[in-house]
Amino acid sequence: MYAFDVFFSNEGKLLQLHQLNQSEKKIKEIKIQEFNVLDTGIKFLKQIHELCKRFNHDMPTEMKLHYNVKENNLKAKYKYKLVYSNDETLLPDDIFDQWFNEVKKEYNS
């Protein structure tokens, strides 16, 4: 299973993708853009998986990327152990929400 989601820091607030520019007039356009971002992320994950197979390397089970626009800096954390697929009650959204809340707590302290 592939799952992908993003959040942003904007003007001192952490925002999930669906929270960006939510004006009544732009909802339909934004929903299409949200879908494009998430769809593109899934495509990248599939490409990464193909590269891992090609070079006989395990696919990470989790990748957390942090891109700092001001510094043009990308940091990445990878996990290879099972993160949620060994738990019948967790969904990918649950894992994302946990990460978002962890970062939010750090961001606000």
C-alpha positions in Angstrom: 0.0 0.0 0.0 1.2 3.5 -0.8 0.1 6.5 1.3 1.2 10.1 0.9 0.3 13.3 2.6 1.9 16.8 3.3 1.6 19.7 5.6 3.1 23.2 5.6 4.3 25.9 7.8 2.8 29.2 6.8 3.0 32.5 8.7 3.7 30.7 12.0 1.0 28.1 11.6 1.1 24.5 10.6 -1.5 23.7 8.0 -2.5 20.5 6.4 -3.0 20.5 2.6 -6.8 20.8 2.8 -6.4 24.0 5.0 -4.5 26.0 2.5 -6.5 28.9 0.9 -9.9 27.7 1.9 -12.1 30.4 0.5 -15.6 29.6 -0.7 -14.8 30.6 -4.3 -11.8 28.4 -4.6 -12.9 25.2 -3.0 -13.4 23.2 -6.3 -10.0 24.4 -7.7 -8.3 23.6 -4.4 -9.8 20.1 -4.2 -8.4 19.4 -7.7 -4.9 20.8 -6.7 -5.0 18.7 -3.5 -5.7 15.6 -5.5 -2.9 16.4 -7.9 -0.4 16.9 -5.1 -1.4 13.6 -3.4 -1.6 11.7 -6.7 1.9 13.0 -7.7 3.2 11.9 -4.3 1.8 8.4 -4.8 3.5 8.2 -8.2 6.8 9.2 -6.7 6.5 6.5 -4.1 5.8 3.9 -6.8 8.9 5.1 -8.7 11.0 4.9 -5.5 9.7 1.4 -5.0 10.7 0.4 -8.6 14.2 1.8 -8.0 14.5 -0.1 -4.7 13.5 -3.4 -6.5 15.9 -2.6 -9.4 18.8 -2.2 -7.0 17.8 -5.1 -4.7 17.1 -2.7 -1.8 14.3 -2.8 0.7 11.6 -0.1 0.2 11.3 2.1 3.3 8.1 1.6 5.2 8.0 5.2 6.2 9.7 8.4 4.8 9.4 11.7 6.5 10.7 14.6 4.5 11.2 18.2 5.8 11.9 20.8 3.2 12.9 24.3 4.3 12.2 26.8 1.5 14.2 29.6 3.0 17.3 27.5 3.4 16.7 25.3 0.3 17.4 22.4 2.6 15.8 18.9 2.6 16.0 16.5 5.6 14.8 13.0 5.4 14.1 10.2 8.0 13.4 6.7 6.9 12.1 3.6 8.6 12.3 0.0 7.3 10.5 -1.7 10.2 6.8 -2.1 10.0 5.1 1.1 11.1 1.4 0.4 10.8 0.7 -2.6 8.6 1.2 -4.9 11.6 -1.7 -3.1 13.4 -5.2 -3.9 12.2 -6.7 -0.7 13.7 -4.3 1.9 12.3 -4.8 3.6 9.0 -2.2 5.7 7.0 -4.2 8.8 8.0 -3.7 7.9 11.7 0.1 7.7 11.2 0.1 11.0 9.3 -2.0 12.7 12.1 0.4 11.4 14.7 3.3 12.9 12.9 1.5 16.2 12.3 0.6 16.4 16.0 4.2 15.7 17.0 5.5 18.4 14.8 2.8 20.8 15.9 3.7 20.2 19.5 7.4 20.9 18.8 6.5 23.9 16.6 4.4 25.5 19.4 6.9 25.0 22.2 
